[in-house]
């Protein structure tokens, strides 16, 4: 189950860890027959505490485990064999690592312009350290004074801290080190050339901020005495400001910055073909060297307690290697089996790419088709992606509940959301549709749906209410 949940992007790293931990596991195709050497043959060797071991009649090619035991005695703990698999350390090439200049580093670099003494430098660095990744100051001046006193034994005053905060607020990017969105926008406006439109924008943010965020434009326009054209220019200036000045320096996690699909679906003249990403099917095998040590034990005339202990270690590593290879193969089978069921169920979508063609489908449907547990299907659906000719989708995208139309037909809620999104996308933004109007329009199209359900779907689509969708 743990291997099943690992994304394709991280599977390679997980396999690398297993290869490093278990020298009995190697990369490469396993050409040996499956039944060539049965590890179970030696289970009885470790069931008894007796040191007496029956000698093998086979005396040909007597090979003992002395080489392995010598490795047990040295500091390497028996892992010198890893060099045979991974090559010499000198041959390993170092991968260059890109160095990012973080948002906080950018602010600290600008402290040099203030020409501060050592004490005030530390106070300023404490302030910058309290700025979050969006660029906002998240500690009150009184708390900063206490932090400096108890944490760095630096006595300061509210006045000194506030003076340094005002200095840092002049740094780039504009709007940094503000406590609130309102202050952040005002700091940016004050850095712009002070035209008539900018001055009106300052008045709106400073004195009519609540009305602005609620888009009560008519009320603000009347209070400022501006005509429609002038008011539109003022609002245009405000909406171009950055509400998160630190966002430009945000460094996305490498694994989250792009998606590696687990499956590929191709449309070959109307016939769908499914394939698994090759990264999910690594070539792994059990080490022949470790298998040979087991055979050497059979052929050896010298079978003492020390050799038995060494053999037990070897057997554990071989068992672990076989288990891991089997687990990877089981992962591949489960992934393909589940994706094939989803593809068969939603065949029309994979051929046309039309969201409205998606059928109602829940986890239980796929669990019944695959004879897998619902929890297993859920793990696959929540963590895997499929690439199609219409784009890359998370498997969870294809699951949706059913909604009944006036004609009694069951349709996917995904279809209803798609139609709702199209209706809102085509509305007049000067007079956007209310939820009640949207409900009436969907009912006219034959979808039996309540207003509260429309509101829920709209929120799931991250679409604001009508008033906030209004444009000038």
Order of alpha helices (4+ residues) and beta strands (2+ residues): alpha-alpha-beta-alpha-alpha-alpha-alpha-alpha-alpha-alpha-alpha-alpha-alpha-alpha-beta-beta-beta-alpha-alpha-alpha-alpha-alpha-beta-beta-beta-beta-alpha-alpha-alpha-alpha
